[in-house]
Amino acid sequence: MIEPAPLSPPEPAATTQSFRVALPSIPPTVTYAIIGFTVFVYLLQMASVFIWGYAVSEIDWLEVYGARFNAAIRAGELWRFITPVFLHGSIAHIFFNMYALLSVGSFMERQFGHGRFTLLYFLSGFAGNVFSFLFTGENGYSVGASTAVFGLIGAEMIFFYQNRELFGAQAKQAIGNVVFIIAINLFIGLSPGIDNWGHIGGLLGGMIFTWFAGARWAVAGIPPEMKLVDEREAREIITGLGAVVLIFSALAAWGMFYK
């Protein structure tokens, strides 16, 4: 007679436990500072019109010295690749740009930190104005922060793509929303008087910089003491900076001397 082997106690079932890890919550002080300074510049624009009138056909004096005039850029006034982001043509123009900057910029600054966000904003504005310079003809003219804002939108898309494992389904939804916003705004940009080339250039500049230099979050620590750490190294940020500066500076030089 064979006796049955004694039963061994069942092994405890494996359990999983989820933990919440908070994203960075630093105050977006650079976003607020850019909005405040841009509004201040617009008040100066209105004051200059009130005191001296328009300089040329509804172009105020600050625009004369800071807007993207292609002829002036070809004459060596290279600051016009940056200064247009602080100038606006109407109250509606500055309102919508500053609202978009507050909405997207606040989130992106919390992810990138103050310094990297500042680079992202102005590199995007630079890239957008270079594209405008290349594709709008000798008499091309534009002002506005939308070049930089489009760079932030493009950066948000790349950020969620590179951190898709962390955000899960939320990343897919966020990327879909960003693509929809980009498509709608580029379609609206086909209307007369809108600098769509600037939007496209800013978008590309923000995406290129973020691909190399954007925050890449990873969870570190032992439960429940866990936190997010940014794995992006300083050399990668320098690579992103260099890539945008070199690519768009080369395009600007080509437009000035060979186009």
C-alpha positions as CSV (number, residue, x, y, z in Angstrom):
1,M,0.0,0.0,0.0
2,I,1.4,3.3,-1.0
3,E,0.6,6.1,1.3
4,P,0.0,9.5,-0.2
5,A,2.7,12.1,0.4
6,P,1.8,14.7,3.0
7,L,0.5,17.9,1.5
8,S,2.8,20.9,1.7
9,P,1.3,24.2,2.7
10,P,0.5,26.4,-0.3
11,E,2.9,29.1,-1.2
12,P,1.7,32.6,-0.5
13,A,0.4,34.3,-3.6
14,A,2.5,37.1,-4.9
15,T,1.0,40.5,-4.3
16,T,1.6,43.7,-6.1
17,Q,1.3,47.1,-4.5
18,S,1.1,50.4,-6.4
19,F,2.7,53.6,-5.2
20,R,2.1,57.2,-6.3
21,V,5.2,59.2,-7.3
22,A,4.6,62.9,-7.6
23,L,5.9,64.8,-10.6
24,P,8.1,67.9,-9.9
25,S,6.1,70.8,-8.5
26,I,8.5,73.7,-8.8
27,P,6.8,77.1,-9.4
28,P,7.0,78.1,-13.1
29,T,8.7,81.4,-12.4
30,V,10.4,81.7,-15.8
31,T,7.0,81.3,-17.5
32,Y,5.5,84.1,-15.3
33,A,8.6,86.3,-15.9
34,I,8.3,85.9,-19.7
35,I,4.6,86.7,-19.6
36,G,5.2,89.7,-17.4
37,F,8.0,91.1,-19.5
38,T,6.1,90.5,-22.8
39,V,3.0,92.3,-21.4
40,F,5.3,95.1,-20.3
41,V,6.8,95.4,-23.8
42,Y,3.3,95.5,-25.3
43,L,2.3,98.4,-23.0
44,L,5.4,100.2,-24.2
45,Q,4.3,99.5,-27.8
46,M,0.9,101.1,-27.1
47,A,2.5,104.0,-25.2
48,S,4.8,104.7,-28.2
49,V,1.8,104.9,-30.5
50,F,0.0,107.2,-28.0
51,I,3.0,109.5,-27.7
52,W,4.5,109.5,-31.2
53,G,1.9,107.8,-33.4
54,Y,2.7,104.9,-35.7
55,A,6.1,104.8,-37.3
56,V,5.0,103.3,-40.6
57,S,1.5,102.2,-41.5
58,E,0.3,100.7,-38.1
59,I,3.8,99.6,-37.2
60,D,4.9,101.1,-33.9
61,W,8.4,102.2,-33.0
62,L,9.3,99.1,-31.0
63,E,8.4,97.0,-34.0
64,V,10.5,99.1,-36.2
65,Y,13.6,98.1,-34.2
66,G,12.6,94.6,-33.1
67,A,10.2,92.9,-35.5
68,R,11.4,90.3,-38.1
69,F,12.0,92.4,-41.2
70,N,13.9,90.2,-43.6
71,A,15.6,93.2,-45.3
72,A,16.9,94.4,-41.9
73,I,18.2,90.9,-41.1
74,R,20.0,90.8,-44.4
75,A,21.6,94.1,-43.4
76,G,23.1,92.5,-40.3
77,E,20.4,93.1,-37.6
78,L,20.6,89.5,-36.3
79,W,18.8,90.3,-33.0
80,R,15.6,90.2,-35.0
81,F,15.7,86.4,-34.9
82,I,14.9,86.7,-31.1
83,T,13.2,90.0,-30.4
84,P,9.9,89.3,-32.2
85,V,8.8,86.9,-29.5
86,F,8.3,89.9,-27.2
87,L,6.3,92.0,-29.7
88,H,2.6,91.7,-30.6
89,G,0.3,93.3,-33.1
90,S,-2.9,93.5,-31.0
91,I,-4.5,92.8,-27.7
92,A,-6.1,89.6,-29.1
93,H,-2.7,88.5,-30.4
94,I,-0.9,88.9,-27.1
95,F,-3.8,87.5,-25.1
96,F,-4.0,84.2,-27.0
97,N,-0.2,83.8,-27.1
98,M,0.2,84.4,-23.4
99,Y,-2.7,82.2,-22.5
100,A,-1.1,79.4,-24.5
101,L,2.3,80.1,-22.9
102,L,0.7,79.9,-19.4
103,S,-1.1,76.7,-20.2
104,V,1.8,74.8,-21.9
105,G,4.7,76.6,-20.4
106,S,3.8,76.0,-16.7
107,F,3.7,72.2,-17.3
108,M,6.9,72.1,-19.4
109,E,8.9,74.3,-17.0
110,R,8.0,72.0,-14.1
111,Q,9.4,69.0,-16.1
112,F,12.5,70.7,-17.6
113,G,13.5,73.1,-14.8
114,H,14.0,76.8,-15.1
115,G,17.3,76.8,-17.1
116,R,16.4,74.1,-19.6
117,F,12.9,75.6,-20.1
118,T,14.4,79.0,-20.8
119,L,16.7,77.4,-23.5
120,L,13.7,75.6,-25.0
121,Y,11.6,78.8,-25.2
122,F,14.2,81.0,-26.9
123,L,15.7,78.3,-29.1
124,S,12.1,77.6,-30.4
125,G,11.6,81.3,-31.1
126,F,14.9,81.5,-32.9
127,A,14.1,78.5,-35.0
128,G,10.7,79.8,-35.9
129,N,12.0,83.2,-37.0
130,V,14.7,81.6,-39.1
131,F,12.1,79.6,-40.9
132,S,10.0,82.8,-41.4
133,F,13.1,84.5,-42.8
134,L,13.8,81.7,-45.2
135,F,10.3,81.3,-46.7
136,T,8.5,84.7,-46.6
137,G,10.3,86.7,-49.2
138,E,12.3,89.9,-49.1
139,N,9.5,92.0,-47.5
140,G,8.7,89.4,-44.9
141,Y,7.6,90.8,-41.5
142,S,6.3,89.2,-38.3
143,V,6.0,89.6,-34.6
144,G,4.7,87.4,-31.8
145,A,5.5,84.6,-29.3
146,S,3.7,81.9,-31.3
147,T,7.1,80.7,-32.7
148,A,8.2,79.9,-29.2
149,V,4.8,78.6,-28.1
150,F,4.8,76.1,-30.9
151,G,8.2,74.9,-29.8
152,L,6.7,74.2,-26.4
153,I,3.9,72.3,-27.9
154,G,6.3,70.2,-30.0
155,A,8.5,69.7,-26.9
156,E,5.4,68.4,-25.0
157,M,4.8,65.8,-27.6
158,I,8.4,64.5,-27.6
159,F,8.4,64.6,-23.8
160,F,5.4,62.3,-23.5
161,Y,6.8,60.0,-26.1
162,Q,10.1,59.6,-24.4
163,N,8.4,59.1,-21.0
164,R,5.5,56.9,-22.3
165,E,6.4,54.0,-20.0
166,L,6.1,56.2,-17.0
167,F,2.8,57.8,-18.0
168,G,1.2,54.8,-19.6
169,A,-2.1,55.4,-21.3
170,Q,-2.0,59.0,-20.3
171,A,1.0,59.5,-22.6
172,K,-0.9,58.1,-25.6
173,Q,-3.8,60.4,-24.9
174,A,-1.6,63.4,-24.4
175,I,0.3,62.8,-27.7
176,G,-3.0,62.5,-29.5
177,N,-4.2,65.7,-28.1
178,V,-1.0,67.5,-29.0
179,V,-1.1,66.2,-32.6
180,F,-4.7,67.4,-32.9
181,I,-3.8,70.9,-31.5
182,I,-0.8,71.2,-33.9
183,A,-2.9,70.1,-36.9
184,I,-5.8,72.5,-36.1
185,N,-3.4,75.5,-35.5
186,L,-1.4,74.8,-38.7
187,F,-4.7,74.7,-40.6
188,I,-5.8,78.0,-39.1
189,G,-2.3,79.3,-40.0
190,L,-3.2,79.0,-43.6
191,S,-5.3,82.1,-43.3
192,P,-3.8,85.4,-44.5
193,G,-1.7,87.3,-42.1
194,I,-0.6,84.3,-40.0
195,D,3.1,83.3,-40.0
196,N,2.7,79.6,-40.5
197,W,6.4,79.1,-41.4
198,G,7.3,80.6,-38.0
199,H,5.0,78.0,-36.4
200,I,6.6,75.1,-38.3
201,G,10.1,76.3,-37.5
202,G,9.4,76.8,-33.8
203,L,7.8,73.4,-33.7
204,L,10.8,71.7,-35.2
205,G,13.2,73.6,-33.0
206,G,11.4,72.6,-29.8
207,M,11.2,69.0,-31.0
208,I,14.9,68.7,-31.9
209,F,16.0,70.3,-28.6
210,T,13.7,68.0,-26.5
211,W,14.7,64.9,-28.4
212,F,18.2,65.3,-27.1
213,A,17.8,67.4,-23.9
214,G,14.2,66.9,-22.6
215,A,13.6,65.5,-19.1
216,R,13.7,61.7,-19.0
217,W,12.1,60.6,-15.8
218,A,12.8,57.3,-14.0
219,V,11.5,56.0,-10.7
220,A,14.2,55.5,-8.0
221,G,14.2,54.3,-4.4
222,I,12.6,51.6,-2.3
223,P,8.9,51.6,-1.6
224,P,7.4,53.6,-0.1
225,E,10.3,56.1,-0.3
226,M,10.3,56.5,-4.0
227,K,11.0,59.5,-6.2
228,L,11.5,60.6,-9.8
229,V,15.0,61.3,-11.1
230,D,15.9,62.9,-14.4
231,E,18.4,60.6,-16.2
232,R,19.2,63.2,-18.8
233,E,22.9,64.1,-18.6
234,A,24.4,67.6,-19.0
235,R,26.3,66.6,-22.2
236,E,22.9,65.6,-23.8
237,I,21.5,69.0,-23.0
238,I,24.5,70.6,-24.6
239,T,24.0,68.4,-27.6
240,G,20.4,69.5,-27.9
241,L,21.4,73.2,-27.6
242,G,24.2,72.7,-30.2
243,A,22.0,70.9,-32.6
244,V,19.3,73.6,-32.8
245,V,21.9,76.5,-32.9
246,L,24.0,74.8,-35.6
247,I,21.1,73.7,-37.8
248,F,19.1,76.9,-37.7
249,S,22.2,79.2,-37.8
250,A,23.3,77.4,-40.9
251,L,19.9,77.9,-42.5
252,A,19.9,81.5,-41.5
253,A,23.4,82.0,-43.1
254,W,22.2,80.2,-46.2
255,G,19.3,82.6,-46.4
256,M,21.4,85.6,-46.0
257,F,24.3,84.9,-48.3
258,Y,23.1,82.3,-50.9
259,K,19.4,82.4,-51.2
